[in-house]
Amino acid sequence: MTELDTRRSGVRDLVRPDRVHGSVYTDPDVFELELERIYREGWVFVAHESEVPEPGDYVTRRIGREPVIVSRGKDGEVHVLANRCAHRGNRLCNAERGNSTTFRCPYHGWTFKNDGALVAVPMRGGYGDEFLAKRAELGLSPAPRMDSYRGFVFASLAAEGISLREHLGRATGAIDRLLALSPDGRLDLRAGWMKHHHFSNWKMVIENNVDGYHALFTHQSVYEAVREAKVSHVPSKVEVYVRDLGNGHSEIDYLPEYTRLDEEFVWFGRAPRAKLPRYVEAMEKAYGADDTHKAFVVGPPHTMIFPNLFLAEMNIMFVEPLAPGETIAYTTPALIPGMDELNSRMLRRTEGAMGPAGFLIADDGEIGARNQMGLASTRPEWIMLARGATTDTHDETGTVNHDKSSETPQRGLWRHWASVLDGAPEGE
């Protein structure tokens, strides 16, 4: 039994139905177990297919601590490869993105194709006669499992486990809802990723993204400035739900409120159709007038896909855990290919909300850091997550609460987290 295995038995004791122990955010042993059970053995978002549209295109990412290259080979297929030379372990590629048919190690010159195959070894005679026979085994290690759903690429470093579709479960509906706003069902995530260094645990970042309770307080200055631009954030005045989708996925669902209002583009600053004529025309040609109106009313999702992907309406975020109290959050706008009149507005909105001089993410980053500093005090031991626990309901969409300030998403996250770290089904 490994050291990690001996620690698993106590993890479930850190999670109760209405609270979690403060150490889940601070304990280095818990963090190491998360990297093993969640980030190595589970499915993790690594890239979007639009980031590598042409053969030779690549981006570099990390799965937990492990560096990987996501590349498109000559055959047009997407590959997820270890960013590590098979010779002496040197990290091959330092650039965040680029285009190259090969990767050459700067240490000893070993060269690999962008599908991982070893193609050149300087002075290979020094390895003996049997080296050529082993050459096929010395390529860049591929992720044991890689799959995608509608352009979103996920990878797992474990050879066995549930399928990506099983992992995504009901969360596929959120991706479908986002792509319903694209005339050809495609996105473009190449505007560039903004990086925010959060001095807080990675789970604080993702659970805050689906917290409907904090907006009136943490983002008070924002809503005073743009009070009429969207909908009320007072829970008693809106039909906005929160939902545990299962498998750790959760969301704040504005669909009931937007449907009640039956106004187009409430989620996009109430932009009039006249400002987006080419986009409206393309949508109606693709889906018809009725479905286009519905898509413009309903808008995009506000959904967290466990463990690291957040569909933040028309922004995409993913998180990278660095340490128990450090996380990098990457954010980019979800652009619609060819729709320049829409995308230019989208870029400005992303800058205003998520940029370094923006409102929302700066507020959240400060709150996360203060949370992490507060947890240096070990009393009280428990973090409360009881809000709305007595009013949760269950239906085919998951566990739902009609009060957007309920902590239903957080309870679902922690229930799944405990089951994964303990290696037991969620219900046990």
N, C-alpha and C positions, 0 to 999 in steps of 0.2 A: 504494500500500500504506500502510495506516495505521500509526501508532506501535504500536498494540496488535498488529497483524499481525506486525510485525518482531520482537516479543518472543516470539511463540508457539513458534518453533522450538526454544527452549532449555528450555521447560517440562518436556518429557518427560525431559530429563536430570536433573531434580530428583527423579525417582521411580525407584527400583530395585525388583526383586521382593521384597526383604526389608528395605527401608529407604527413608526419604525425607530429603531435604536439609533442614536446620534452617530455611533461608530461606523454606520454603513457609508458615511461620507468621508471618514477620516482615517480609517484603519488600513495601513499598508497591506496587511494580509488579505483583507477583503478585496482590495484593488487588484492584487495579483491573481486572486481567484477569478475575478471578473474578466481579466485579460485572457485567462485560460478557457473558462467555460462559455463566456459570451462572445468574445472577440476572436478566439481561435476556433472554437467548435461550432459556433453559430453562423448565421448568415449576416453579413455586414455590407452595407452600401459602399461601393468603391468609385463609381463614376457613372456618367450618362453617355450613351452611345454617340450623342451629338458632339461630345468633346474629342472624339477620335473618328471623324467622318471619312477620312481618306487613308488608304494603305500607307503605313509608315508613321501615322499620327500616334502620339503617346502622351499620357499624363502619368505623373508619379504620385502615389498615395501611400497611406499606411493603414494596415489592419492591426489595431492595437499598437504594438511597438514595431511590427514587422513591415519593412518597406517593400512596396510592390510597384511594378510597372503595368499599367493598363494600356495595351497597344492594339492596333489593327494591323494584321498581317497582310501579306501579298494576296492571300486567298480571300480577303475581305472579312475574315473572322476576328472577333475581339478576344484577346488573350489577357489573362491576369498572371503575371510572372513575378517570382521573387527578384527583388532589386539587389542581387548579390551574386558576384562572380563565383562560379562553381570551383574555382581554383583555390584562392586564398581568402575568400569572403569579402573582397572589396565591394563597396556600394558602387554599382556601375553608373547610374544616371543620377546627376544632381539637379538637373533642370526640372522645373515643374511641369513643362510640356514642350513639345517640339515635334519634329518629323524626321525619322531616320529609319533606314532599312536594317541597320545593324547597331549594336551597342559594343563598344570596345573598352575593355578594362584598362584604366590608366596605370595600373600597377605592373602587369606583365604582358599586356597586349592581347590577352585572350579576347576573341571576338564572337559575338552571338547574333543570330538573326532576330528580328523583332517578334518571331513566334517562339523564341527560346532556344533554337537549335544552335549548337556550337559549330562554327564554320572555320575558325582559324586559330592556330596555336603557334606562336613563334618558337622556333628551335624545337619542334616537337620530337625530333630524334632523341632528345635527352630523356624521354619518358620510357624508352624501351619498345620492343616489338609489339607488345600487347595493347599499347595505348589506343591505336586506331580501332580496335575491336570494342573498346569501352567508350568510344567517343559519343555514341548516342545517349549514354547515361550521364554525360557531363554538361548537358544543356542547362539553361535556367529553369529552376523548378517551377512548374505551373501550380496555381492554386488547385488543390485536390478537387474542388467543386466550384463551378462558375455557372451562373444562370442570369437571365434578365427578365424583366416584366415591362413591356411597352417602353423600352429604351433605358430603363433604370437597371444598372448592372450591379449584381451582388456576388460576393465570393465567400467561401468558407474554407478554412485551413484544415478542416477535418474531412477524412475520406468518406465517412458515413454520417448519416443523420437524416432529418426530415427534408423534404424537397422545399425549394423556394416558395412554391405556391402554398404548401402547407404552412410555412412560416408566415407568409404575408396574410393569409386568411382573409378576413373582411377588409383589410387595409387596401386590397386591390381596388375597392370601390373609390377610395380617395384619389388614387392615381388616375382611374378612369374619369373621375369628375374634373380633374385638372386638364386632361387631354381633350375633354369635350369642348374646351374653349379654343382648340386649334383646328382650323379647317381641314387639315390633312392628318391630324392625330400625332403631330410631331412637336418637339420642343427644341430650343437652341440654348444650351447652357455654356456658351463660349464668351460671354461678356467679361469674364474675369471673376475670380473668387476673392471677396473681401475676407480678411482674417482678423478675428478678434481673440485675443489671449485673455481667457477668463481665469481669474484666480479663485476657482471654485471647482467642486467635483463635477464630473461630466453628467451625473444623473440630476444634479441641480439644474443644469442647463436644459435638459430635455423635459423634465417635469414642469419647469417654469413655462415652457412653450405652450403647454396645454392647461395652464392655470387661469381660470376665468375670474379669480377672486382678487388678484393684485392690481388690475389695470387702473382702477379709480384712484389708487394710492401711489403706486410706483410711477405710473405714467400720467399723473395729474396734470402736469404742464402741457402735455401733448393734447389731451382731450379738451382742455380749456382753449387751446389754440385752434383746434379743428372740430369743435363741438358738433357742427351741423354736417360734417362731411360724410359721416357713416351712420351708425345707429347708436342708440344709448347704450352705455355700459353699466347702467344700474340694473341688476338682475331682475328685479320685480317689474321692470318696464318693457322687457323684451322677451320674445320666445326664442331664446338661444339655449341649446342643450349642451351638456358635456357627456362624453361616452367612452366607456372602456370597451374597445373592440375585441379584446382577447389577445393572447400572445404578446402582451406588453404594449400593443398599439393603442392609441387613444386620440381623442379629438375634441375640439370645441366646434360645434356644428351650428352655423348661422343659417342653414337652409330653412328652418321653420320661420324665422323672422323675415328673411328675404322673400320667401314665398308669400307671407302675409302682406308685405308691402307691395309686392308685385311691381317693383320698379327695376329697370335695367341699370346695371353698372353701379349699384349702391356700393359695392365692394371696390369700385375703381373711381371713387370720388364723384360719383354720379355724372360721369362724362357723357355728353349727349351723343347720339348716333351720328349726328352731322359732323362731329370731329373725327369719326373713324369710318368713313364711307367704304374704303377698300376692304377693311376687315369685315364689316357688316355684309357686304356683297359676297365675299368669299365664304363666310359662315352659312349664309342662306343658300348659296349654291351647293354647299356640301351637305347640309342637314335639313334644309327646308325652313320656312318662316317660323313654324311653331316651336320646333326643337331649338332653333337659334334664340328665340325669345326666352325660352326656359333656361338655356345655358347662361344668357346674359343676366337673368334674374338670380339664379342659384349661385353663380360664381364659383370660385375655386375652393379647395378644402383648406382646413386648418388642422392638419393631422400629423401626429408624431408616429413614425414607423420604427419600432424597436430594432436595434438599439441606438442607431445614430443618424437617422434621416428624418428631416422635418419638412413637410410641405406647408410652407408659411404663406398660404394664399398664392400670390404670384411671385414668391421668392422660394428658393430651395436652400436649405441649410443642412450641413452634416457636421458632426462633432468628432473630435479626435481626443481621446483621453491621454494625458501626459503623465499625471501623477494623481494621488488622492485629492489634491487641491489645485490642480491645473488642467485646463481644457482649452483646445483651440476650436473655435466655431468658424466654419467657412460658409459664406452666403453669396448667392448670385441671383439675379432676376431670371425668371422663367420666361424667356422670350419666345415669340411665335414666329417661325421662319417666314420671311418675306413681308411681314406686317410692320413696316417701318413706322407708320403713324401711331400704332399702338405701342411699339417697343420703345420709342423715344420717351413717351410718357412713363412707361414702366421703369426705365432706367432712372428717371428723376425721382420717382416714388421710392425706389429701392435706396437711392442715396439718402433721401430724407429720413427714412425709417431705420435703415440698417447700416448706413455709412458711418465713417469715423466721427463725423460731425452731426450725425443724425440723432433722433430722439429715442426710439424704442430700445435698440440693442445696447446703447450706452447706459440707459437706466437699468436694464436687466443685468448687465455686467457688474455694475456697482452693487446691486442687491445681492448677487451671488457671492461676491467677495465678502460682503458684510455677513452673509450667512456662514461662510466658511470660518471667518474670524470668530463669530459668535460661538461656533461649536468647539472652540478651544476651551470653553467652559463646559465641563462634563455634567453640570446640573442645570435643569432636570435631564435625566438620561434619554427621554423619549421625545420624538418629534411627532406632533399631533396631526392626524389626517382624517379626522372624524366628521368634517363638515359634509352634510348631506347623506350620511351613511344610512339613516333611517328612511330616506325617501328615494333611494335607488329603485329602479324598476328594471325588468329584464324582458327583452324581446328578441326578434331574429337579428337585430343589428348589434346586440351586445348588452352591456349594463348601462342604462341611461338615467340621467337626472335632468329634470326640466329647469333646474336652478343652475345657471352657468357658473356660480360661485362654489358649487359643490366640488369636493376633492375626489370625485369618482375616478378621473383619469389617473391620479397619483396612486390610489389604492390598487387599481388594476396593474399599473406598472410594477409596484412593489410585490404584488402577489406573483406575477410572472417571474420577476427577478429572483425571488426566493426559490421558485420551482426549478429554474435553470441552474442556479448555483448548487442546489441540493440534488439535482439529477432526478427529480420526481415530478409526476404530472401536477398541473396547477391545482387541481382540486384536492390533492392529498396534503 
